[in-house]
Amino acid sequence: MSSARLEGGDARLPPSTLMPRTNDAQPTIRIGYGWDSHEFQAGIPLKIGGVTLPHGKGLGGHSDGDVLLHAITDALLGAVAAPDIGSLFPPSDSKWKGVNSAVFLEEALKRVRAAGYSIANLDSTLILAAPKIGPHAAAIRSHLSEVLGLAPDRIGLKAKTPEGMGTDNAAIAHVVVLLQERKRQSARKGK
């Protein structure tokens, strides 16, 4: 059986005319996924989502080790097919040592805007044994809302414990973002 028949089309048409090419039109939405992890280390502050949390150890990293901001940055960059955080801000470059991770996030946001998109919503999951994120969730969500220019009800933030996975001395963040084309969003607001 021909590929045209398998695709449900006319067998006389070449397969290339039956399937749209990915470069025919810009998609109106895009999805990005980001993941990051850092190990806990004594003697440094713990920053998650741009908020400093009270804890005996912080997250080691070349920058400030903010695992959540790093994952958000990579999710945004991935959604617009930009280079990842490590390519744009290599740990081998000393100018990024200790820098606030909001710098990385701002660059990702610039690239999202330049591509013609805005964030529709964001969902994240933190995996860490301690500290408990619940008491700090509202502050983290509020800070992310300010930085991202996104209403708090469009920011999902969950925390889980590693439960025997052997990662008790680390924090892991998973993030998914949905981007929408800006001109479509603006047109809807005008109606």
N, C-alpha and C positions, 0 to 999 in steps of 0.2 A: 504494500500500500504506500502511496506517495506521502511525503511530508505534508503536502497541501491537504490531502484528505484527512490526515490525522489532526490537523489544526482546524478542521471544520470548514475549510474554504474550497474554492473551485480548483480542481486538479489541473486546469489549464493555466492558472496563474503561477508564476514563480514564487517560491516561499518567501523571498525577500519583500514581496509586495503585500504579504498577508500579515506580517508582524511589524508593529511600529518600531522604529529605531529609537534608541534612548536619547539621541540628540535632536529629535524632531521638535520638541518644545520643552521649555523649562517646567519642571514639576511645580505644582502649587503648594505642595507640602514636602517636607524632608524629615527623616528620622535620623538621629545620631545617638550613638552609644559610647559611653566612656567608663573606664574602669581604672582604679589606681589603688595602690597599697603602700603603706609605710610602716616601719617597725618603731615601736615605742623606745625612747631613750631618756635617761634621766638628765636633768639639768637644762631642759628647754621647755618653753611654754607649749601647751597643747592648743592648736588652732584647728577648728573644724567649721567649715562654712563661713570663714572670716571672723568667727567669734572665738575668743580665748576662753577656754573652759578650765575650771579648777581641777587639777589632777597632778599627781606626783611625777608624771612623765609626759613628754611631748612626742610628736612624731618626727623622726629623723628624716632628713631629705636635703637635697642641695639648696632648695629655697626654704620657705618656712614649713614645708611638709604638710600643708593643708590638703589632705587626701580628698575631701569633698570638692573643693574648688578645682583641684587638678582633674578629677573625673568629669566635672561639668565642662571645663575647658576642652577636654578631649572630645566630649560628646558634641559640643557646638562645632568644633573644628571638623569632626568627622561628617557631620550633617551637610556641610558645604564642601566636602572633599578637599579640605585644606590640609597642610602638613600637621602632624601631631605635635603635642606639647614638647616632647623631647627633641624634635627636629627644629622647632622654632626657638626653644630656650634650652640649648644643650647643657647638661650638667658639667661638661668639660669646660664651659666658659665661666670664669670666676665672677663675671659681673652679675650672674644670677644667684650667687651664693647668699643665702639668707633673705632674699627679696620676698616681699609680700606677694602671695599668689594671686591677689586681685589684679596685678599687672598682667599676668598671663590671661586671666579671664577677660580683661578689657580688650586685649588684642583679639581674642576669639569673637567677642561681641562686635568689634569693628569689622571683622571678616564676614560675619553673618549679615550685618547691615549692608556691606558693600555688595554682597551676593543678592540683595533684594529681599531678605527674609527678616522675620521677627520671631521671637519665641512664643509659641502657643501655650505650651505647658512643659513642665519638667517633673520627672519622678526619680527619686533616689532611694537607695538602700545602703545604710552603713552597717558594717559587720565588725563588731569589736566587743571584747569581754567587759571592758570598763573604760571610761565612766559610763553610767547610764545616760542616754541621750534625752530621754523623756523630759527631765526638768529643764533642758536647754533647747528643746525643739522649737518653741515659739520664738526665742531670740535668734536662732539660726535661720528659721524661715523668714523672719522680719528682715534680717540683714540681707539675705539672698534676694528678697523682694526689692529692696532698695538698689542693690548692685545691678540686678538684672532688669529692673524696670518692669516687674511682673507682679501682678496681684498675688498675695499670699495663698489664695485659694487655687492658684494654678501651679503651686509648688508642692509636690509630694515629698515627704521626708519620713522614712521609716528606719528603725534600728533593730538589728538582730544580734544575738550572741553567737559565737562560732560553734558552740555545743560540740566539743570534742574533735574539732577539725585540725587541732594543732596550731592554730593561729592566735592564741591568747595574747601574744606579745606584739600584735600588729593590728592595724585598722585598715579595713578594705571598704571602698566605696564603688557602687555601681550606679550609673546615671543614664537615663534615657531622656532625650529631648525631642519635642515635635516642633518643627519650624513651619511657619506659613508664609506664603508670599505676601510681602507688605502691601502692594497695590490692591490686592483683593481684600485685605483686612481694612484698608482705608475706605474702599468703596462700600463695604458693609456698614461702616460707621456713619457714612453720609446718608444712608437710607432711613 
